[in-house]
Amino acid sequence: MSDADRLLPATLSDDEFIKAAMGNKGFTKDEGTIPFMRVMQPLSPQVGNGDVVAGGYLNLATNKFAKELLVIPVEVRWNYTEWSAPQGEGGQFVMDWGENESGWQDKCDGAQKFAYQPVTKDGHVILKARHFFIFDLDDNGGYERAIFPMYATSLKVAKVWSTMLQYAPKINTSRGMMTPAYFYYTYKLTLEEQKNAKGRWFVPKVTANIVDNKQLSVLELTNGKAIWDAAVKLREDLASGEAKAAAQETSEDTY
């Protein structure tokens, strides 16, 4: 059911609803956080809980699990976090540097400032990631906000997706042909299984959502204009600091 289809029950008047809604006090910046969407790997701690299996996507806040996602990307940002040890070796979270590259580089010597996985002077590891702020869309015009982080080998996938956004089909406007906002087109997120002598893991795969030989716009979906407006608002909130990522508490992603 889309928001446009939600009607008040007969037991509540329109005036009563509006008066109560206007009494909402809102939330602080710390409460307006965006949860993470994670790829479930064979060793992910959530695997085995309910329907959660390796080889799918899990929203850590809502516990929604799916084998594939239909999404729009709203914003893309680099993110740097500091850990007491490398991924997969029991490292503890130390600090989220956000996009502040120079901040953690000041804690590194020489070439470590530009290393693939930098190590600080006190032996901590810097984890580099590309954060895709996404809307996870459903068939009924609903959506969930989430952050999809890409680390390590998945940075190659992040580069592919970033290139797709940069060279997305242009739209003819009164100012000429323009590359649309990231969230104009829809994309599918699936997973590819990888194997080697050490085991197996899953890597995300991003493809354009093609319908009838063209990439589908979010505006062509049920409730599309409302989703578009929400994406515009989220981008503004991210720019102003009113919205931010949830606290990074684990480095469990090892792909």
Stockholm file with secondary structure:
# STOCKHOLM 1.0

chainA/1-255         MSDADRLLPATLSDDEFIKAAMGNKGFTKDEGTIPFMRVMQPLSPQVGNGDVVAGGYLNLATNKFAKELLVIPVEVRWNYTEWSAPQGEGGQFVMDWGENESGWQDKCDGAQKFAYQPVTKDGHVILKARHFFIFDLDDNGGYERAIFPMYATSLKVAKVWSTMLQYAPKINTSRGMMTPAYFYYTYKLTLEEQKNAKGRWFVPKVTANIVDNKQLSVLELTNGKAIWDAAVKLREDLASGEAKAAAQETSEDTY
#=GR chainA/1-255 SS CCGGGCCCCTTSCHHHHHHHHTTCCCCCGGGSEECBEEECCTTCTTTTSTTCCSSSEEETTTCCEESSEEEEEEEEEEEEEEESSCTTTTCCEEEEEETCHHHHHTTSCGGGGGCSSCBCTTSCEEEEEEEEEEEEECTTSCEEEEEEEEEGGGHHHHHHHHHHHHTCCCEEETTEEECCCGGGBCEEEEEEEEEETTEEEEEEEEEECEETTEECBGGGSTTHHHHHHHHHHHHHHHHHTSSEECCCCCCCCCC
#=GC SS_cons         CCGGGCCCCTTSCHHHHHHHHTTCCCCCGGGSEECBEEECCTTCTTTTSTTCCSSSEEETTTCCEESSEEEEEEEEEEEEEEESSCTTTTCCEEEEEETCHHHHHTTSCGGGGGCSSCBCTTSCEEEEEEEEEEEEECTTSCEEEEEEEEEGGGHHHHHHHHHHHHTCCCEEETTEEECCCGGGBCEEEEEEEEEETTEEEEEEEEEECEETTEECBGGGSTTHHHHHHHHHHHHHHHHHTSSEECCCCCCCCCC
//
